[in-house]
Amino acid sequence: MEKAVSNLLPLLKIIAVLAAAAFVGNWFLAEVKKARLAGRPWHQPYVSIPGILIMLALLLPILLWIIKR
């Protein structure tokens, strides 16, 4: 029984990360659609909350790698 629970925990972590990524991705796409309909510049969605979260998720590991070198 303990082995089943220990195998379930990593799976739940993966599902949680994928669900969060899907949520932020959909939120970002909604911002892109709003910006296009409003005729705003192409970079407008990148300065919204989901755009900043995505950029942090991409850049934070790189920055940490540079700092630790």
For each residue, the residues with C-beta under 8 A, 3 or more apart:
1: 4 5
2: 5 6
3: 6 7
4: 1 7 8
5: 1 2 8 9
6: 2 3 9
7: 3 4 10 11
8: 4 5 11 12
9: 5 6 12 13
10: 7 13 14
11: 7 8 14 15
12: 8 9 15 16
13: 9 10 16 17
14: 10 11 17 18
15: 11 12 18 19
16: 12 13 19 20
17: 13 14 20 21
18: 14 15 21 22
19: 15 16 22 23
20: 16 17 23 24
21: 17 18 24 25
22: 18 19 25 26
23: 19 20 26 27
24: 20 21 27 28 50 53 54
25: 21 22 28 29 50 54
26: 22 23 29 30
27: 23 24 30 31 49 50
28: 24 25 31 32 45 48 50 51 54
29: 25 26 32 33
30: 26 27 33 34
31: 27 28 34 35 44 45 48 50 51
32: 28 29 35 36 45
33: 29 30 36 37
34: 30 31 37 38 45
35: 31 32 38 40 41 42 44 45
36: 32 33 39 40
37: 33 34
38: 34 35
39: 36
40: 35 36 44
41: 35 44
42: 35
43: 46 47
44: 31 35 40 41 47 48
45: 28 31 32 34 35 48 50 51
46: 43 51 52 55
47: 43 44 51 52
48: 28 31 44 45 51 52
49: 27 52 53
50: 24 25 27 28 31 45 53 54
51: 28 31 45 46 47 48 54 55
52: 46 47 48 49 55 56
53: 24 49 50 56 57
54: 24 25 28 50 51 57 58
55: 46 51 52 58 59
56: 52 53 59 60
57: 53 54 60
58: 54 55 61 62
59: 55 56 62 63
60: 56 57 63 64
61: 58 64 65
62: 58 59 65 66
63: 59 60 66 67
64: 60 61 67 68
65: 61 62 68 69
66: 62 63 69
67: 63 64
68: 64 65
69: 65 66
